[in-house]
Amino acid sequence: MKLHRRWEKTGWQAKAPAPPGSKPFGGKVGQALSPATPAIRFLLSQLLMLLALGAAAIVTGNDSGTPAAPREGVQPSAPERLEAPPPPFSEGLFPCSNCHAAMTPNRTRRALTEMHTDIVLKHDETHRWCLDCHDATNRDFLHLASGERVAFTESYLLCGQCHGEKLRDWRAGVHGRRIGNWNGAKEYLLCVHCHNPHQPHFRALAPKPAPKRPVRPAE
């Protein structure tokens, strides 16, 4: 390739001919800008420095790539506390172990005829039954699909297994209701404070008549 030379303050540098019609920054048509100019070298050095600083903020300087330990005297932020009042149990039925502790668990899916006959399940009743949510060996607890027990005050974890988007919105305060500090501890109303867990759909409300138009009293 035929090279041409151009005098710069830094000395003579070999330049490859630029493509026809090209116009570099601050140059003339047909004149290519050298990648070795001081301005470009400065920009590249700054970019490399930023990349190095970003990598150092993610991992420590050792070879294992272990995340950086918290600095001395700096406490890690605690997870947000999710406090909730007890769910609205039927009067006299909780704790469930008052009756169930002396009973052998019957895991057979069946219609209830001896107790809790007032419960009519309309919550994916084709695939769900009592012991899909209630712990069989300790009825004072619920259980997740993994078998982990959860208290009734944490029943939102159970509901969130199927209703994940509602759990997300509930945590954010968009769905349901919560009170407390803007940036701190809060108290949430559980799903069952608004929804019947056995029949979660709200019942239709009968429309009320329109309010009567006020009448000006006679003078």
C-alpha positions in Angstrom: 0.0 0.0 0.0 1.3 3.4 -1.0 1.9 5.6 2.1 2.1 9.3 2.3 3.6 11.4 5.0 2.2 14.4 6.9 4.2 16.6 9.2 2.8 17.0 12.8 4.2 18.5 15.9 5.0 15.0 17.2 7.0 14.2 14.2 6.7 12.3 10.9 4.0 9.6 10.9 3.0 7.2 8.2 -0.6 7.5 7.1 -2.7 5.2 5.1 -4.8 7.0 2.4 -8.4 7.6 3.6 -11.4 6.3 1.7 -12.6 8.6 -1.1 -15.0 11.2 0.2 -14.3 10.7 3.9 -13.9 13.7 6.1 -12.5 13.2 9.6 -12.9 15.5 12.6 -10.9 18.7 11.9 -9.4 17.2 8.8 -9.7 17.6 5.1 -11.4 15.4 2.6 -9.1 12.4 1.8 -7.0 12.9 4.9 -7.4 10.2 7.6 -7.1 10.9 11.3 -4.4 8.8 13.0 -5.6 6.5 15.8 -2.4 7.4 17.7 -3.3 11.1 18.3 -2.9 12.3 21.9 -6.6 13.0 22.2 -7.6 9.5 21.3 -4.9 8.0 23.5 -6.2 10.1 26.4 -9.8 8.9 25.9 -8.7 5.3 25.7 -6.8 5.6 29.0 -9.8 7.2 30.7 -12.1 4.3 29.5 -9.7 1.7 30.8 -9.5 3.4 34.1 -13.3 3.4 34.5 -13.5 -0.3 33.6 -10.8 -1.1 36.2 -12.6 0.9 38.9 -15.9 -0.8 38.1 -14.3 -4.3 38.4 -12.6 -3.3 41.7 -16.0 -2.3 43.1 -17.5 -5.7 42.4 -14.8 -8.1 43.7 -11.8 -7.9 46.0 -8.3 -7.9 44.8 -7.8 -11.6 45.4 -7.8 -14.3 42.8 -10.9 -16.1 44.1 -13.3 -13.4 43.1 -15.0 -13.4 46.5 -17.4 -10.5 47.0 -15.9 -7.7 49.1 -16.6 -8.0 52.8 -18.4 -5.1 54.5 -16.1 -2.4 55.8 -15.5 -2.3 59.6 -18.1 -0.3 61.4 -20.6 -0.4 58.5 -23.6 -2.6 59.2 -25.4 -4.3 56.2 -28.9 -3.1 55.6 -31.5 -5.4 57.3 -34.3 -6.9 55.1 -37.6 -5.2 55.3 -39.8 -6.4 58.1 -43.2 -7.8 57.1 -45.4 -7.5 60.1 -49.1 -8.5 59.9 -51.9 -8.9 62.5 -53.3 -12.4 63.0 -55.8 -13.5 60.3 -59.5 -13.4 61.1 -59.9 -16.9 62.5 -63.4 -18.2 63.2 -64.1 -17.7 66.9 -63.0 -20.7 69.1 -61.3 -22.6 66.3 -57.7 -21.5 66.8 -55.3 -23.0 67.8 -56.3 -25.9 65.6 -54.1 -28.2 67.7 -56.7 -28.1 70.5 -58.6 -30.7 68.5 -56.2 -32.0 66.0 -53.3 -32.8 68.3 -55.1 -36.0 69.5 -56.3 -37.0 66.0 -54.5 -39.2 63.5 -54.1 -37.2 60.2 -56.3 -38.6 57.5 -54.7 -37.6 54.2 -57.5 -39.0 52.0 -59.2 -36.4 49.9 -62.9 -36.5 50.9 -65.9 -34.3 51.6 -65.9 -33.1 55.2 -68.8 -34.6 57.1 -67.8 -34.4 60.8 -66.4 -30.9 61.2 -65.9 -27.8 59.1 -68.9 -28.7 57.1 -69.6 -25.0 56.5 -66.5 -24.7 54.4 -67.2 -24.9 50.6 -64.0 -24.9 48.6 -64.1 -22.7 45.5 -60.4 -22.2 45.0 -59.1 -24.4 42.3 -61.2 -27.2 43.9 -60.5 -29.5 41.0 -56.8 -29.8 42.0 -56.6 -28.5 45.6 -57.7 -29.8 49.0 -57.3 -28.9 52.6 -53.9 -30.5 53.2 -52.4 -28.8 50.1 -52.2 -25.7 52.3 -52.7 -26.8 55.9 -49.9 -28.8 57.6 -51.1 -32.4 58.3 -49.0 -33.0 61.4 -49.3 -29.5 63.0 -52.5 -27.8 62.1 -51.4 -24.6 63.8 -49.3 -24.0 60.6 -49.6 -23.9 56.9 -47.0 -25.3 54.5 -45.4 -24.4 51.2 -45.1 -26.7 48.2 -41.6 -27.6 49.4 -43.0 -28.8 52.8 -41.7 -25.8 54.7 -44.0 -24.7 57.5 -45.2 -21.1 57.6 -47.2 -19.4 60.3 -50.7 -18.1 59.5 -49.3 -14.5 59.9 -47.0 -15.4 56.9 -49.7 -16.9 54.8 -48.8 -14.4 52.0 -45.9 -16.7 51.2 -48.3 -19.5 50.5 -50.6 -17.4 48.4 -47.6 -16.0 46.5 -46.7 -19.5 45.2 -49.6 -19.2 42.7 -50.2 -15.5 42.7 -46.7 -14.2 42.3 -47.7 -10.9 40.6 -50.2 -10.2 43.4 -47.5 -10.9 46.1 -45.1 -8.5 44.2 -47.7 -5.7 44.2 -48.7 -6.4 47.8 -45.1 -6.0 49.0 -44.9 -2.7 47.1 -48.1 -1.5 48.7 -50.0 -1.4 45.4 -52.3 -4.3 46.2 -54.0 -4.6 49.5 -53.2 -2.3 52.4 -50.2 -1.4 54.6 -49.4 1.2 57.2 -46.2 2.3 58.8 -43.0 4.2 58.0 -42.2 5.3 54.5 -38.7 3.9 54.8 -38.8 1.3 57.6 -41.1 -1.1 59.4 -44.6 -1.5 58.0 -47.6 -3.5 59.0 -49.5 -5.3 56.2 -53.0 -6.6 56.0 -52.9 -10.2 54.9 -54.6 -11.6 51.8 -57.2 -13.2 54.0 -58.2 -9.9 55.6 -59.9 -9.2 52.3 -60.2 -12.5 50.6 -61.9 -15.7 51.9 -59.1 -18.2 51.4 -61.6 -20.9 50.5 -63.6 -18.7 48.2 -61.3 -15.8 47.3 -63.5 -14.2 44.6 -65.4 -11.2 45.9 -69.2 -11.7 45.9 -71.2 -9.4 43.6 -72.7 -6.5 45.3 -76.3 -5.6 44.7 -76.6 -2.1 43.2 -78.1 0.5 45.5 -80.6 3.1 44.4 -79.4 6.6 43.4 -79.4 9.2 46.2 -82.5 11.4 46.3 -82.1 14.9 45.1 -82.1 17.4 47.9 -85.2 19.6 48.1 -85.0 23.2 49.2 -87.1 23.7 52.2 -90.1 26.0 51.7 -89.7 29.5 53.0 
